[in-house]
Amino acid sequence: MTLLNPSILLTIDVEDWFQVENFKPYIRFSSWPERELRVERNVHRLLDLFDACSDAHGQRTTNNGRTKNSLKATFFVLGWLAERLPHLVREIHARGHEVASHGCNHQLPGQLSVHDLKQDLVDSKKRLEDLIGAPVTGYRAPSFDISDDTLKMVEDSGYAYDSSYNSFALHGRYGTISLNGNKKTGIARQITDNFFELPVSNLHLGGKVIPLGGGGYFRLIPGALFRRGVKRILARQNAYLFYMHPWEIDPDQPRVNEAGASARFKHYTNLARTESGLAIMIEYFSHCNFTTCSQYLEMVRRSQY
């Protein structure tokens, strides 16, 4: 069954400028406590942007005469940050958005032992749940480093969904999972009776995958062209899942000058235009339902009965 209203799932990977994978060779984990924390002010900017968009469009009606819902997003929060900024996690939750897990220390699942990965999944979930007093049901692997084995561990750790699969295979770190034969509703893939995968959205065109999920591609691809691709994804799947990081709206963040030219280009390009570009995209698709991952899956479940 097709879901009635087009849905956009805005997802935010809550990590700071010094925690990204591209800078790991130059920034030791032991130095993290010494680094300037900028994530809080950037998350606040995103929360305020989402509130402003809700205020601007919340009372408008769609073509079918229904009042639009307010904009809600899913924040995949790094446990290391949650430990240091518990009030920020509580505020995300209090402002009506979904809190989900991004692991503890931004370690790639494929580089962890089975025991350490299990601990990471369980600990990050519990830490967030203790802060917000509510279940945490979603997980996203750092750098989309997912596999079938990791996916099974995510489910076994008590999560209801994973959102780590990115089909753009030309990126060396992105993982792969087996989705052939899995029931599909909208963009959701049902892995087992009670566990789903919500992949990052890309445009499949002529046998090629065009990376339109967000992140650096959102900053690199001209806005009009990006929105045109999203429109095609919505026409085909009636839903679109976007991702970004708080540091991507922060052009004044410290520079890691020792990083290679490629890493610096990927990280710093067009940071000054990301926030305005996001606002333009939200306005352009204001007829859509901006919903959390969990809310979208609830719609999926209802549509199956």
C-alpha positions as CSV (number, residue, x, y, z in Angstrom):
1,M,0.0,0.0,0.0
2,T,1.2,3.5,-0.8
3,L,1.5,6.1,2.0
4,L,-0.9,9.0,1.3
5,N,1.2,12.1,2.0
6,P,4.7,12.7,0.7
7,S,7.1,12.6,3.6
8,I,10.5,14.1,4.2
9,L,12.7,12.7,7.0
10,L,15.3,15.2,8.1
11,T,18.0,13.4,10.0
12,I,20.9,15.1,11.9
13,D,24.1,13.3,12.9
14,V,25.0,15.1,16.1
15,E,28.8,15.1,16.1
16,D,31.3,18.0,16.4
17,W,33.8,19.3,13.9
18,F,36.8,17.4,15.4
19,Q,34.9,14.0,15.5
20,V,34.5,13.4,11.7
21,E,36.1,10.4,10.1
22,N,38.1,12.5,7.6
23,F,40.1,14.1,10.4
24,K,40.8,11.0,12.5
25,P,44.4,10.8,11.2
26,Y,45.1,14.3,12.5
27,I,43.0,14.5,15.7
28,R,43.6,11.9,18.4
29,F,40.7,10.7,20.4
30,S,42.6,11.5,23.5
31,S,42.6,15.2,22.5
32,W,38.8,15.4,22.1
33,P,38.3,16.9,25.7
34,E,40.7,19.7,24.8
35,R,38.8,20.7,21.7
36,E,36.3,23.6,21.4
37,L,32.8,22.3,21.6
38,R,30.7,24.1,18.9
39,V,27.9,21.5,18.4
40,E,25.6,23.0,21.0
41,R,25.2,26.4,19.3
42,N,24.9,24.7,15.9
43,V,22.2,22.3,17.1
44,H,20.3,25.3,18.6
45,R,20.5,27.0,15.2
46,L,18.9,24.0,13.6
47,L,16.2,23.7,16.3
48,D,15.4,27.4,15.8
49,L,15.3,27.0,12.1
50,F,12.9,24.1,12.3
51,D,10.7,26.0,14.8
52,A,10.7,29.0,12.5
53,C,9.7,26.8,9.5
54,S,6.9,25.3,11.6
55,D,5.6,28.7,12.6
56,A,5.7,29.9,9.0
57,H,3.9,27.0,7.5
58,G,2.1,25.2,10.3
59,Q,-1.2,26.9,9.7
60,R,-1.2,26.5,5.9
61,T,-3.3,23.8,4.3
62,T,-2.3,21.3,1.7
63,N,-4.2,20.8,-1.5
64,N,-6.4,18.2,0.1
65,G,-7.5,20.8,2.7
66,R,-5.6,19.3,5.7
67,T,-3.7,21.4,8.1
68,K,0.0,20.8,7.9
69,N,1.9,19.2,10.8
70,S,4.8,21.0,12.4
71,L,8.3,20.1,11.3
72,K,10.0,17.3,13.2
73,A,13.4,15.8,12.7
74,T,15.5,12.9,14.0
75,F,18.8,13.6,15.8
76,F,21.3,10.7,15.9
77,V,23.3,11.8,18.9
78,L,26.9,10.7,19.7
79,G,27.1,9.3,23.2
80,W,30.4,11.1,23.9
81,L,28.5,14.4,23.4
82,A,25.5,13.3,25.3
83,E,27.6,12.7,28.3
84,R,29.0,16.2,28.2
85,L,25.9,18.0,27.0
86,P,23.0,16.2,28.6
87,H,20.9,19.4,28.6
88,L,21.2,19.6,24.8
89,V,19.8,16.0,24.4
90,R,16.9,16.8,26.7
91,E,16.1,20.0,24.8
92,I,16.1,18.2,21.4
93,H,13.5,15.8,23.0
94,A,11.6,18.5,24.7
95,R,11.1,20.4,21.5
96,G,9.4,17.4,20.0
97,H,12.1,15.9,17.9
98,E,13.3,12.3,18.0
99,V,16.5,11.3,19.8
100,A,18.3,8.3,18.3
101,S,21.8,6.8,18.7
102,H,24.9,7.5,16.6
103,G,27.1,5.2,18.8
104,C,29.4,6.3,21.6
105,N,32.7,7.5,20.2
106,H,32.2,7.6,16.4
107,Q,34.0,4.3,16.0
108,L,33.3,2.5,12.8
109,P,31.4,-0.8,13.6
110,G,33.6,-2.7,11.1
111,Q,36.6,-1.8,13.2
112,L,35.2,-3.0,16.5
113,S,35.2,-6.5,17.9
114,V,31.8,-8.2,18.3
115,H,32.0,-7.5,22.1
116,D,32.9,-3.9,21.7
117,L,30.3,-3.2,19.1
118,K,27.6,-4.8,21.2
119,Q,28.7,-2.6,24.2
120,D,28.7,0.5,22.0
121,L,25.1,-0.2,20.8
122,V,23.8,-1.0,24.3
123,D,25.6,1.8,26.1
124,S,24.7,4.6,23.7
125,K,21.1,3.6,23.7
126,K,20.9,3.5,27.5
127,R,22.7,6.7,28.0
128,L,20.3,8.6,25.8
129,E,17.2,6.8,27.3
130,D,18.4,7.8,30.8
131,L,18.6,11.4,29.7
132,I,15.2,11.8,28.0
133,G,13.2,9.2,30.0
134,A,11.8,7.6,26.8
135,P,12.8,4.7,24.5
136,V,15.5,5.2,21.9
137,T,14.6,3.1,18.9
138,G,16.9,4.2,16.1
139,Y,20.5,3.8,15.3
140,R,22.9,5.2,12.6
141,A,26.4,3.8,12.2
142,P,29.2,6.4,11.9
143,S,30.1,7.0,8.2
144,F,27.3,4.6,7.2
145,D,29.6,1.7,8.0
146,I,26.9,-1.0,8.0
147,S,26.9,-4.7,7.2
148,D,24.4,-7.6,7.6
149,D,26.2,-8.8,10.8
150,T,26.1,-5.3,12.3
151,L,22.4,-4.9,11.3
152,K,21.6,-8.1,13.2
153,M,23.4,-6.8,16.3
154,V,21.5,-3.5,16.1
155,E,18.3,-5.4,16.2
156,D,19.5,-7.7,19.0
157,S,20.4,-4.6,21.0
158,G,16.8,-3.5,21.2
159,Y,16.5,-1.0,18.4
160,A,13.4,-0.9,16.1
161,Y,15.2,0.5,13.1
162,D,18.5,1.2,11.5
163,S,19.3,4.1,9.2
164,S,22.8,3.4,8.0
165,Y,22.5,2.2,4.5
166,N,23.7,4.5,1.8
167,S,23.5,3.0,-1.7
168,F,26.2,5.4,-3.2
169,A,28.9,2.7,-3.7
170,L,31.6,5.0,-4.9
171,H,32.3,6.2,-1.4
172,G,34.9,3.9,0.1
173,R,33.6,3.8,3.7
174,Y,29.9,3.1,3.1
175,G,28.9,-0.4,3.9
176,T,26.4,-2.7,2.2
177,I,23.5,-4.9,3.3
178,S,21.4,-7.5,1.6
179,L,17.9,-6.0,0.9
180,N,16.8,-8.2,-2.0
181,G,13.5,-9.8,-1.1
182,N,12.7,-7.5,1.8
183,K,9.3,-6.0,1.8
184,K,9.3,-2.3,0.9
185,T,6.8,0.3,1.8
186,G,7.8,3.9,0.8
187,I,11.5,4.0,1.6
188,A,11.3,1.5,4.5
189,R,12.6,-2.0,4.2
190,Q,11.3,-4.6,6.6
191,I,14.1,-6.7,7.8
192,T,12.2,-8.8,10.3
193,D,8.7,-8.6,11.8
194,N,9.7,-5.8,14.1
195,F,12.8,-4.3,12.6
196,F,13.3,-2.0,9.7
197,E,15.9,-0.3,7.6
198,L,15.5,3.3,6.5
199,P,18.1,4.0,3.8
200,V,19.5,7.3,2.9
201,S,17.8,8.5,-0.2
202,N,19.7,8.6,-3.5
203,L,18.4,9.0,-7.1
204,H,18.7,5.8,-9.2
205,L,18.9,7.0,-12.8
206,G,19.9,4.9,-15.8
207,G,21.6,2.2,-13.7
208,K,23.6,4.8,-11.8
209,V,23.3,6.1,-8.3
210,I,23.3,9.9,-7.9
211,P,24.1,10.9,-4.3
212,L,21.3,13.1,-3.2
213,G,21.0,12.1,0.5
214,G,22.6,15.3,1.9
215,G,25.9,15.9,3.7
216,G,28.7,17.1,1.4
217,Y,26.7,16.4,-1.7
218,F,24.1,18.9,-0.5
219,R,26.8,21.5,-0.2
220,L,28.4,20.6,-3.6
221,I,25.4,20.2,-5.9
222,P,23.7,23.4,-7.0
223,G,20.5,23.9,-4.9
224,A,18.1,24.0,-7.9
225,L,19.5,20.7,-9.3
226,F,19.5,19.1,-5.9
227,R,15.8,20.0,-5.3
228,R,14.9,18.7,-8.8
229,G,16.5,15.3,-7.9
230,V,14.6,15.2,-4.5
231,K,11.4,15.9,-6.4
232,R,12.0,12.9,-8.6
233,I,12.7,10.7,-5.6
234,L,9.5,11.9,-4.0
235,A,7.6,11.1,-7.2
236,R,8.9,7.6,-7.2
237,Q,8.9,6.7,-3.5
238,N,6.6,9.3,-1.9
239,A,9.3,9.8,0.8
240,Y,12.8,11.2,1.0
241,L,15.4,10.8,3.8
242,F,18.0,13.6,4.2
243,Y,21.1,13.7,6.5
244,M,23.4,16.4,7.6
245,H,25.7,17.4,10.5
246,P,25.5,20.5,12.8
247,W,29.1,21.5,11.9
248,E,27.9,21.9,8.2
249,I,26.3,25.2,9.1
250,D,29.4,26.5,10.9
251,P,31.8,28.3,8.6
252,D,33.8,29.8,11.5
253,Q,34.8,26.4,13.0
254,P,38.6,25.7,13.6
255,R,40.6,24.6,10.5
256,V,42.5,21.4,10.5
257,N,45.2,22.6,8.2
258,E,47.3,19.5,8.4
259,A,44.6,17.4,6.7
260,G,45.0,16.7,3.0
261,A,43.6,18.9,0.3
262,S,40.8,16.3,-0.5
263,A,39.7,16.0,3.2
264,R,39.7,19.8,3.6
265,F,37.7,20.3,0.4
266,K,35.0,17.8,1.4
267,H,34.7,19.3,4.9
268,Y,34.8,23.0,4.3
269,T,33.2,23.6,0.9
270,N,30.2,25.9,1.0
271,L,29.7,25.8,4.8
272,A,28.4,29.4,4.7
273,R,25.6,28.4,2.4
274,T,24.3,25.3,4.1
275,E,21.9,26.8,6.5
276,S,20.2,29.1,3.9
277,G,20.1,26.2,1.5
278,L,18.4,24.0,4.0
279,A,15.8,26.7,4.7
280,I,15.2,27.1,1.0
281,M,14.7,23.3,0.6
282,I,12.2,23.2,3.5
283,E,10.3,26.1,2.0
284,Y,10.3,24.5,-1.5
285,F,8.9,21.2,-0.1
286,S,6.6,22.8,2.4
287,H,3.6,20.8,1.0
288,C,5.3,17.6,2.4
289,N,5.1,16.1,5.9
290,F,8.4,16.6,7.7
291,T,8.4,13.7,10.1
292,T,10.7,11.7,12.3
293,C,12.0,8.3,11.4
294,S,9.8,6.7,14.1
295,Q,6.7,8.6,13.1
296,Y,7.3,7.5,9.5
297,L,7.7,3.9,10.5
298,E,4.4,4.1,12.4
299,M,2.7,5.3,9.2
300,V,4.3,2.4,7.4
301,R,3.0,-0.1,10.0
302,R,-0.5,1.4,9.8
303,S,-0.5,1.2,6.0
304,Q,0.2,-2.5,6.1
305,Y,-3.1,-3.3,7.8
